[in-house]
């Protein structure tokens, strides 16, 4: 599944679970994954809130 680099997984099962939980609780937005040397080092979540005028 995940590519190994120097004995480390590119993405761990725990990180996959975090990403899944973020996706399931987000209504509008995006999730960005930041990699360094083939290893996931940061997960950014940007959520939008739609505002409707009354």
mmJSON file of the N, C-alpha and C atoms, coordinates in Angstrom:
{"data_MODEL":{"atom_site":{
"group_PDB":["ATOM","ATOM","ATOM","ATOM","ATOM","ATOM","ATOM","ATOM","ATOM","ATOM","ATOM","ATOM","ATOM","ATOM","ATOM","ATOM","ATOM","ATOM","ATOM","ATOM","ATOM","ATOM","ATOM","ATOM","ATOM","ATOM","ATOM","ATOM","ATOM","ATOM","ATOM","ATOM","ATOM","ATOM","ATOM","ATOM","ATOM","ATOM","ATOM","ATOM","ATOM","ATOM","ATOM","ATOM","ATOM","ATOM","ATOM","ATOM","ATOM","ATOM","ATOM","ATOM","ATOM","ATOM","ATOM","ATOM","ATOM","ATOM","ATOM","ATOM","ATOM","ATOM","ATOM","ATOM","ATOM","ATOM","ATOM","ATOM","ATOM","ATOM","ATOM","ATOM","ATOM","ATOM","ATOM","ATOM","ATOM","ATOM","ATOM","ATOM","ATOM","ATOM","ATOM","ATOM","ATOM","ATOM","ATOM","ATOM","ATOM","ATOM","ATOM","ATOM","ATOM","ATOM","ATOM","ATOM","ATOM","ATOM","ATOM","ATOM","ATOM","ATOM","ATOM","ATOM","ATOM","ATOM","ATOM","ATOM","ATOM","ATOM","ATOM","ATOM","ATOM","ATOM","ATOM","ATOM","ATOM","ATOM","ATOM","ATOM","ATOM","ATOM","ATOM","ATOM","ATOM","ATOM","ATOM","ATOM","ATOM","ATOM","ATOM","ATOM","ATOM","ATOM","ATOM","ATOM","ATOM","ATOM","ATOM","ATOM","ATOM","ATOM","ATOM","ATOM","ATOM","ATOM","ATOM","ATOM","ATOM","ATOM","ATOM","ATOM","ATOM","ATOM","ATOM","ATOM","ATOM","ATOM","ATOM","ATOM","ATOM","ATOM"],
"id":[1,2,3,4,5,6,7,8,9,10,11,12,13,14,15,16,17,18,19,20,21,22,23,24,25,26,27,28,29,30,31,32,33,34,35,36,37,38,39,40,41,42,43,44,45,46,47,48,49,50,51,52,53,54,55,56,57,58,59,60,61,62,63,64,65,66,67,68,69,70,71,72,73,74,75,76,77,78,79,80,81,82,83,84,85,86,87,88,89,90,91,92,93,94,95,96,97,98,99,100,101,102,103,104,105,106,107,108,109,110,111,112,113,114,115,116,117,118,119,120,121,122,123,124,125,126,127,128,129,130,131,132,133,134,135,136,137,138,139,140,141,142,143,144,145,146,147,148,149,150,151,152,153,154,155,156,157,158,159,160,161,162],
"type_symbol":["N","C","C","N","C","C","N","C","C","N","C","C","N","C","C","N","C","C","N","C","C","N","C","C","N","C","C","N","C","C","N","C","C","N","C","C","N","C","C","N","C","C","N","C","C","N","C","C","N","C","C","N","C","C","N","C","C","N","C","C","N","C","C","N","C","C","N","C","C","N","C","C","N","C","C","N","C","C","N","C","C","N","C","C","N","C","C","N","C","C","N","C","C","N","C","C","N","C","C","N","C","C","N","C","C","N","C","C","N","C","C","N","C","C","N","C","C","N","C","C","N","C","C","N","C","C","N","C","C","N","C","C","N","C","C","N","C","C","N","C","C","N","C","C","N","C","C","N","C","C","N","C","C","N","C","C","N","C","C","N","C","C"],
"label_atom_id":["N","CA","C","N","CA","C","N","CA","C","N","CA","C","N","CA","C","N","CA","C","N","CA","C","N","CA","C","N","CA","C","N","CA","C","N","CA","C","N","CA","C","N","CA","C","N","CA","C","N","CA","C","N","CA","C","N","CA","C","N","CA","C","N","CA","C","N","CA","C","N","CA","C","N","CA","C","N","CA","C","N","CA","C","N","CA","C","N","CA","C","N","CA","C","N","CA","C","N","CA","C","N","CA","C","N","CA","C","N","CA","C","N","CA","C","N","CA","C","N","CA","C","N","CA","C","N","CA","C","N","CA","C","N","CA","C","N","CA","C","N","CA","C","N","CA","C","N","CA","C","N","CA","C","N","CA","C","N","CA","C","N","CA","C","N","CA","C","N","CA","C","N","CA","C","N","CA","C","N","CA","C","N","CA","C","N","CA","C"],
"label_alt_id":[null,null,null,null,null,null,null,null,null,null,null,null,null,null,null,null,null,null,null,null,null,null,null,null,null,null,null,null,null,null,null,null,null,null,null,null,null,null,null,null,null,null,null,null,null,null,null,null,null,null,null,null,null,null,null,null,null,null,null,null,null,null,null,null,null,null,null,null,null,null,null,null,null,null,null,null,null,null,null,null,null,null,null,null,null,null,null,null,null,null,null,null,null,null,null,null,null,null,null,null,null,null,null,null,null,null,null,null,null,null,null,null,null,null,null,null,null,null,null,null,null,null,null,null,null,null,null,null,null,null,null,null,null,null,null,null,null,null,null,null,null,null,null,null,null,null,null,null,null,null,null,null,null,null,null,null,null,null,null,null,null,null],
"label_comp_id":["UNK","UNK","UNK","UNK","UNK","UNK","UNK","UNK","UNK","UNK","UNK","UNK","UNK","UNK","UNK","UNK","UNK","UNK","UNK","UNK","UNK","UNK","UNK","UNK","UNK","UNK","UNK","UNK","UNK","UNK","UNK","UNK","UNK","UNK","UNK","UNK","UNK","UNK","UNK","UNK","UNK","UNK","UNK","UNK","UNK","UNK","UNK","UNK","UNK","UNK","UNK","UNK","UNK","UNK","UNK","UNK","UNK","UNK","UNK","UNK","UNK","UNK","UNK","UNK","UNK","UNK","UNK","UNK","UNK","UNK","UNK","UNK","UNK","UNK","UNK","UNK","UNK","UNK","UNK","UNK","UNK","UNK","UNK","UNK","UNK","UNK","UNK","UNK","UNK","UNK","UNK","UNK","UNK","UNK","UNK","UNK","UNK","UNK","UNK","UNK","UNK","UNK","UNK","UNK","UNK","UNK","UNK","UNK","UNK","UNK","UNK","UNK","UNK","UNK","UNK","UNK","UNK","UNK","UNK","UNK","UNK","UNK","UNK","UNK","UNK","UNK","UNK","UNK","UNK","UNK","UNK","UNK","UNK","UNK","UNK","UNK","UNK","UNK","UNK","UNK","UNK","UNK","UNK","UNK","UNK","UNK","UNK","UNK","UNK","UNK","UNK","UNK","UNK","UNK","UNK","UNK","UNK","UNK","UNK","UNK","UNK","UNK"],
"label_asym_id":["A","A","A","A","A","A","A","A","A","A","A","A","A","A","A","A","A","A","A","A","A","A","A","A","A","A","A","A","A","A","A","A","A","A","A","A","A","A","A","A","A","A","A","A","A","A","A","A","A","A","A","A","A","A","A","A","A","A","A","A","A","A","A","A","A","A","A","A","A","A","A","A","A","A","A","A","A","A","A","A","A","A","A","A","A","A","A","A","A","A","A","A","A","A","A","A","A","A","A","A","A","A","A","A","A","A","A","A","A","A","A","A","A","A","A","A","A","A","A","A","A","A","A","A","A","A","A","A","A","A","A","A","A","A","A","A","A","A","A","A","A","A","A","A","A","A","A","A","A","A","A","A","A","A","A","A","A","A","A","A","A","A"],
"label_entity_id":["1","1","1","1","1","1","1","1","1","1","1","1","1","1","1","1","1","1","1","1","1","1","1","1","1","1","1","1","1","1","1","1","1","1","1","1","1","1","1","1","1","1","1","1","1","1","1","1","1","1","1","1","1","1","1","1","1","1","1","1","1","1","1","1","1","1","1","1","1","1","1","1","1","1","1","1","1","1","1","1","1","1","1","1","1","1","1","1","1","1","1","1","1","1","1","1","1","1","1","1","1","1","1","1","1","1","1","1","1","1","1","1","1","1","1","1","1","1","1","1","1","1","1","1","1","1","1","1","1","1","1","1","1","1","1","1","1","1","1","1","1","1","1","1","1","1","1","1","1","1","1","1","1","1","1","1","1","1","1","1","1","1"],
"label_seq_id":[1,1,1,2,2,2,3,3,3,4,4,4,5,5,5,6,6,6,7,7,7,8,8,8,9,9,9,10,10,10,11,11,11,12,12,12,13,13,13,14,14,14,15,15,15,16,16,16,17,17,17,18,18,18,19,19,19,20,20,20,21,21,21,22,22,22,23,23,23,24,24,24,25,25,25,26,26,26,27,27,27,28,28,28,29,29,29,30,30,30,31,31,31,32,32,32,33,33,33,34,34,34,35,35,35,36,36,36,37,37,37,38,38,38,39,39,39,40,40,40,41,41,41,42,42,42,43,43,43,44,44,44,45,45,45,46,46,46,47,47,47,48,48,48,49,49,49,50,50,50,51,51,51,52,52,52,53,53,53,54,54,54],
"pdbx_PDB_ins_code":[null,null,null,null,null,null,null,null,null,null,null,null,null,null,null,null,null,null,null,null,null,null,null,null,null,null,null,null,null,null,null,null,null,null,null,null,null,null,null,null,null,null,null,null,null,null,null,null,null,null,null,null,null,null,null,null,null,null,null,null,null,null,null,null,null,null,null,null,null,null,null,null,null,null,null,null,null,null,null,null,null,null,null,null,null,null,null,null,null,null,null,null,null,null,null,null,null,null,null,null,null,null,null,null,null,null,null,null,null,null,null,null,null,null,null,null,null,null,null,null,null,null,null,null,null,null,null,null,null,null,null,null,null,null,null,null,null,null,null,null,null,null,null,null,null,null,null,null,null,null,null,null,null,null,null,null,null,null,null,null,null,null],
"Cartn_x":[0.83,0.0,0.872,1.458,2.265,3.702,4.307,5.711,6.596,7.596,8.509,9.736,10.142,11.339,12.152,13.309,14.189,13.465,12.676,12.015,10.745,10.33,9.103,8.056,6.814,5.709,5.462,5.091,4.752,3.543,2.531,1.324,0.974,0.829,0.516,-0.994,-1.371,-2.793,-3.447,-2.72,-3.244,-3.517,-2.594,-2.787,-3.969,-4.104,-5.255,-6.553,-6.579,-7.764,-8.071,-7.02,-7.217,-7.81,-7.288,-7.773,-9.227,-9.547,-10.919,-11.873,-11.48,-12.326,-12.535,-11.489,-11.618,-12.62,-12.488,-13.364,-14.818,-15.041,-16.403,-17.097,-16.332,-16.934,-16.949,-16.404,-16.326,-17.499,-18.128,-19.239,-18.749,-17.991,-17.391,-15.942,-15.014,-13.624,-12.659,-11.425,-10.389,-9.418,-8.746,-7.697,-6.448,-5.339,-4.078,-3.087,-2.366,-1.347,0.022,0.918,2.242,3.261,4.083,5.086,6.483,7.399,8.816,9.588,10.395,11.161,10.264,9.067,8.157,7.395,7.501,6.836,5.84,4.618,3.608,4.062,4.19,4.66,3.617,2.577,1.587,0.27,-0.824,-2.171,-2.83,-3.247,-3.936,-5.399,-6.248,-7.694,-8.186,-8.892,-9.468,-10.962,-11.751,-13.195,-13.882,-14.858,-15.628,-16.983,-17.447,-18.781,-19.597,-20.652,-21.527,-22.462,-22.435,-23.253,-24.396,-25.608,-26.765,-27.337,-27.766,-28.352,-29.814,-30.284,-31.669,-32.621],
"Cartn_y":[-1.191,0.0,1.251,1.608,2.83,2.533,3.46,3.328,3.556,2.724,2.851,3.66,4.587,5.397,5.359,4.787,4.658,4.035,2.985,2.272,2.92,4.022,4.704,4.639,4.526,4.54,5.967,6.119,7.44,8.005,7.146,7.53,6.379,6.686,5.65,5.416,4.314,4.023,5.096,5.595,6.655,7.93,8.278,9.473,9.291,8.099,7.826,7.985,7.532,7.679,9.151,9.956,11.4,12.056,11.721,12.289,11.885,10.618,10.116,10.862,11.055,11.77,13.219,13.865,15.239,15.3,14.379,14.364,14.12,13.247,12.914,14.042,14.933,16.011,17.343,17.382,18.625,18.72,19.882,20.084,20.685,21.779,22.422,22.725,22.43,22.765,21.84,21.843,21.019,20.525,19.433,18.874,18.772,19.343,19.299,18.444,17.592,16.755,17.266,17.506,18.029,16.921,16.627,15.571,16.159,15.534,15.883,14.575,14.444,13.22,11.986,12.137,11.008,10.631,11.429,11.152,12.279,11.914,12.902,13.62,14.945,15.724,16.714,16.985,17.971,17.721,17.951,17.87,19.217,19.904,21.195,21.006,21.578,21.533,22.964,23.225,24.539,24.344,24.902,24.707,26.022,25.949,27.115,27.102,28.28,28.413,29.272,28.691,29.411,30.325,31.613,32.606,32.99,32.913,33.32,34.609,35.515,36.768,36.526,37.275,37.107,37.982],
"Cartn_z":[0.0,0.0,0.0,1.117,1.2,0.808,0.073,-0.331,0.888,1.07,2.206,1.811,2.645,2.426,3.715,3.671,4.842,6.031,5.764,6.839,7.356,6.769,7.217,6.13,6.536,5.581,5.118,3.85,3.325,4.07,4.309,5.035,5.974,7.265,8.249,8.334,8.932,9.132,9.997,10.994,11.87,11.074,10.175,9.343,8.402,7.828,6.966,7.734,8.979,9.813,10.077,10.354,10.568,9.325,8.168,6.905,6.687,6.939,6.778,7.705,8.97,9.922,9.498,9.0,8.51,7.361,6.425,5.249,5.637,6.62,7.018,7.774,8.406,9.194,8.449,7.25,6.479,5.512,5.488,4.553,3.235,3.314,2.142,2.485,1.618,1.886,1.185,1.682,1.066,2.131,1.792,2.63,1.754,2.223,1.48,2.256,1.529,2.136,1.698,2.658,2.385,2.657,1.633,1.743,1.676,2.403,2.348,2.235,1.209,0.961,0.917,0.362,0.209,1.462,2.531,3.798,4.084,4.481,4.859,6.121,6.054,7.206,7.717,6.911,7.338,6.634,7.365,6.804,7.06,6.0,6.118,5.782,6.617,6.377,6.238,5.153,4.92,4.722,5.631,5.555,5.234,4.357,3.941,4.65,4.986,5.557,4.617,4.098,3.171,3.962,3.613,4.288,3.343,3.868,3.058,3.625,2.748,3.206,3.571,4.562,5.044,4.271],
"occupancy":[1.0,1.0,1.0,1.0,1.0,1.0,1.0,1.0,1.0,1.0,1.0,1.0,1.0,1.0,1.0,1.0,1.0,1.0,1.0,1.0,1.0,1.0,1.0,1.0,1.0,1.0,1.0,1.0,1.0,1.0,1.0,1.0,1.0,1.0,1.0,1.0,1.0,1.0,1.0,1.0,1.0,1.0,1.0,1.0,1.0,1.0,1.0,1.0,1.0,1.0,1.0,1.0,1.0,1.0,1.0,1.0,1.0,1.0,1.0,1.0,1.0,1.0,1.0,1.0,1.0,1.0,1.0,1.0,1.0,1.0,1.0,1.0,1.0,1.0,1.0,1.0,1.0,1.0,1.0,1.0,1.0,1.0,1.0,1.0,1.0,1.0,1.0,1.0,1.0,1.0,1.0,1.0,1.0,1.0,1.0,1.0,1.0,1.0,1.0,1.0,1.0,1.0,1.0,1.0,1.0,1.0,1.0,1.0,1.0,1.0,1.0,1.0,1.0,1.0,1.0,1.0,1.0,1.0,1.0,1.0,1.0,1.0,1.0,1.0,1.0,1.0,1.0,1.0,1.0,1.0,1.0,1.0,1.0,1.0,1.0,1.0,1.0,1.0,1.0,1.0,1.0,1.0,1.0,1.0,1.0,1.0,1.0,1.0,1.0,1.0,1.0,1.0,1.0,1.0,1.0,1.0,1.0,1.0,1.0,1.0,1.0,1.0],
"B_iso_or_equiv":[0.0,0.0,0.0,0.0,0.0,0.0,0.0,0.0,0.0,0.0,0.0,0.0,0.0,0.0,0.0,0.0,0.0,0.0,0.0,0.0,0.0,0.0,0.0,0.0,0.0,0.0,0.0,0.0,0.0,0.0,0.0,0.0,0.0,0.0,0.0,0.0,0.0,0.0,0.0,0.0,0.0,0.0,0.0,0.0,0.0,0.0,0.0,0.0,0.0,0.0,0.0,0.0,0.0,0.0,0.0,0.0,0.0,0.0,0.0,0.0,0.0,0.0,0.0,0.0,0.0,0.0,0.0,0.0,0.0,0.0,0.0,0.0,0.0,0.0,0.0,0.0,0.0,0.0,0.0,0.0,0.0,0.0,0.0,0.0,0.0,0.0,0.0,0.0,0.0,0.0,0.0,0.0,0.0,0.0,0.0,0.0,0.0,0.0,0.0,0.0,0.0,0.0,0.0,0.0,0.0,0.0,0.0,0.0,0.0,0.0,0.0,0.0,0.0,0.0,0.0,0.0,0.0,0.0,0.0,0.0,0.0,0.0,0.0,0.0,0.0,0.0,0.0,0.0,0.0,0.0,0.0,0.0,0.0,0.0,0.0,0.0,0.0,0.0,0.0,0.0,0.0,0.0,0.0,0.0,0.0,0.0,0.0,0.0,0.0,0.0,0.0,0.0,0.0,0.0,0.0,0.0,0.0,0.0,0.0,0.0,0.0,0.0],
"pdbx_formal_charge":[null,null,null,null,null,null,null,null,null,null,null,null,null,null,null,null,null,null,null,null,null,null,null,null,null,null,null,null,null,null,null,null,null,null,null,null,null,null,null,null,null,null,null,null,null,null,null,null,null,null,null,null,null,null,null,null,null,null,null,null,null,null,null,null,null,null,null,null,null,null,null,null,null,null,null,null,null,null,null,null,null,null,null,null,null,null,null,null,null,null,null,null,null,null,null,null,null,null,null,null,null,null,null,null,null,null,null,null,null,null,null,null,null,null,null,null,null,null,null,null,null,null,null,null,null,null,null,null,null,null,null,null,null,null,null,null,null,null,null,null,null,null,null,null,null,null,null,null,null,null,null,null,null,null,null,null,null,null,null,null,null,null],
"auth_seq_id":[1,1,1,2,2,2,3,3,3,4,4,4,5,5,5,6,6,6,7,7,7,8,8,8,9,9,9,10,10,10,11,11,11,12,12,12,13,13,13,14,14,14,15,15,15,16,16,16,17,17,17,18,18,18,19,19,19,20,20,20,21,21,21,22,22,22,23,23,23,24,24,24,25,25,25,26,26,26,27,27,27,28,28,28,29,29,29,30,30,30,31,31,31,32,32,32,33,33,33,34,34,34,35,35,35,36,36,36,37,37,37,38,38,38,39,39,39,40,40,40,41,41,41,42,42,42,43,43,43,44,44,44,45,45,45,46,46,46,47,47,47,48,48,48,49,49,49,50,50,50,51,51,51,52,52,52,53,53,53,54,54,54],
"auth_comp_id":["UNK","UNK","UNK","UNK","UNK","UNK","UNK","UNK","UNK","UNK","UNK","UNK","UNK","UNK","UNK","UNK","UNK","UNK","UNK","UNK","UNK","UNK","UNK","UNK","UNK","UNK","UNK","UNK","UNK","UNK","UNK","UNK","UNK","UNK","UNK","UNK","UNK","UNK","UNK","UNK","UNK","UNK","UNK","UNK","UNK","UNK","UNK","UNK","UNK","UNK","UNK","UNK","UNK","UNK","UNK","UNK","UNK","UNK","UNK","UNK","UNK","UNK","UNK","UNK","UNK","UNK","UNK","UNK","UNK","UNK","UNK","UNK","UNK","UNK","UNK","UNK","UNK","UNK","UNK","UNK","UNK","UNK","UNK","UNK","UNK","UNK","UNK","UNK","UNK","UNK","UNK","UNK","UNK","UNK","UNK","UNK","UNK","UNK","UNK","UNK","UNK","UNK","UNK","UNK","UNK","UNK","UNK","UNK","UNK","UNK","UNK","UNK","UNK","UNK","UNK","UNK","UNK","UNK","UNK","UNK","UNK","UNK","UNK","UNK","UNK","UNK","UNK","UNK","UNK","UNK","UNK","UNK","UNK","UNK","UNK","UNK","UNK","UNK","UNK","UNK","UNK","UNK","UNK","UNK","UNK","UNK","UNK","UNK","UNK","UNK","UNK","UNK","UNK","UNK","UNK","UNK","UNK","UNK","UNK","UNK","UNK","UNK"],
"auth_asym_id":["A","A","A","A","A","A","A","A","A","A","A","A","A","A","A","A","A","A","A","A","A","A","A","A","A","A","A","A","A","A","A","A","A","A","A","A","A","A","A","A","A","A","A","A","A","A","A","A","A","A","A","A","A","A","A","A","A","A","A","A","A","A","A","A","A","A","A","A","A","A","A","A","A","A","A","A","A","A","A","A","A","A","A","A","A","A","A","A","A","A","A","A","A","A","A","A","A","A","A","A","A","A","A","A","A","A","A","A","A","A","A","A","A","A","A","A","A","A","A","A","A","A","A","A","A","A","A","A","A","A","A","A","A","A","A","A","A","A","A","A","A","A","A","A","A","A","A","A","A","A","A","A","A","A","A","A","A","A","A","A","A","A"],
"auth_atom_id":["N","CA","C","N","CA","C","N","CA","C","N","CA","C","N","CA","C","N","CA","C","N","CA","C","N","CA","C","N","CA","C","N","CA","C","N","CA","C","N","CA","C","N","CA","C","N","CA","C","N","CA","C","N","CA","C","N","CA","C","N","CA","C","N","CA","C","N","CA","C","N","CA","C","N","CA","C","N","CA","C","N","CA","C","N","CA","C","N","CA","C","N","CA","C","N","CA","C","N","CA","C","N","CA","C","N","CA","C","N","CA","C","N","CA","C","N","CA","C","N","CA","C","N","CA","C","N","CA","C","N","CA","C","N","CA","C","N","CA","C","N","CA","C","N","CA","C","N","CA","C","N","CA","C","N","CA","C","N","CA","C","N","CA","C","N","CA","C","N","CA","C","N","CA","C","N","CA","C","N","CA","C","N","CA","C","N","CA","C"],
"pdbx_PDB_model_num":[1,1,1,1,1,1,1,1,1,1,1,1,1,1,1,1,1,1,1,1,1,1,1,1,1,1,1,1,1,1,1,1,1,1,1,1,1,1,1,1,1,1,1,1,1,1,1,1,1,1,1,1,1,1,1,1,1,1,1,1,1,1,1,1,1,1,1,1,1,1,1,1,1,1,1,1,1,1,1,1,1,1,1,1,1,1,1,1,1,1,1,1,1,1,1,1,1,1,1,1,1,1,1,1,1,1,1,1,1,1,1,1,1,1,1,1,1,1,1,1,1,1,1,1,1,1,1,1,1,1,1,1,1,1,1,1,1,1,1,1,1,1,1,1,1,1,1,1,1,1,1,1,1,1,1,1,1,1,1,1,1,1]
}}}
